[in-house]
Amino acid sequence: MIPRLITIGLVGLAGPVQAEQCRLALALAIDISTSVDAQEDALQRQGLAAALIAPEVVDAFLSNPSPVALAVYEWSGSFNQTLLLDWHLVDSQDDLLFVAQKISASERSEQDSPTAMGHALAYGATLMQRAPMCLYQTIDISGDGKNNDGYAPQIAYRHFPFHNITVNGLVINAADFEGEIDLIPFFRENVLHGAGAFLEIADGFQDFERAMRRKLERELKSFQLSEMWTTTVQ
């Protein structure tokens, strides 16, 4: 007879594994606050679209037989979050082409709102609540400024379901070095959240595509099974 404690442990292990439909639920959040002008917004959208179909990123998506669930949304003020791509399972290059075309053709929903990063993260956590069952959950949030509207990221982490979610960041660094002395530390100290969270830095919007390619490749290939169910802040 199997001891009762061992039986409980086996049941607890088998449940989540059997329920999973994909290896990663990944939500990408792009900044459309007032500090982002029309040209910079276009560089983000086209940069993300190009990054998604870059050979190294395609390989990272498809190198594992278990698919990735992908969603994309834009964010700015407290009540300005718009879903650009609802959850879509990516298990072929055609899926990535579809997503890239959808993002490339998307239009900005808001132009005159501040930077409510806490609200953007809360929206992402809520979005994760209806994601496909996956082994991991990650929110990527990119931005060129600190939170200046609504509640801060720490409030979102305290009051929304982030216990199994990793949050990575992509800082769009200003040419005047403001980002290096202010924005980068803000992201590291307030935004990164969860097991293995990391920060990628773009040297301006022109560098967004390269930084996004690097970030996607890293997070799609870097997960270890031992990280499941742990949450640490870097």
Helices and strands as residue ranges (DSSP letters): H 4-19, E 22-31, H 38-52, H 55-62, E 68-75, E 81-90, H 93-105, H 117-128, E 134-143, H 153-159, E 165-172, H 178-178, I 179-183, H 184-186, I 187-191, E 199-202, G 205-207, H 208-221, G 225-227
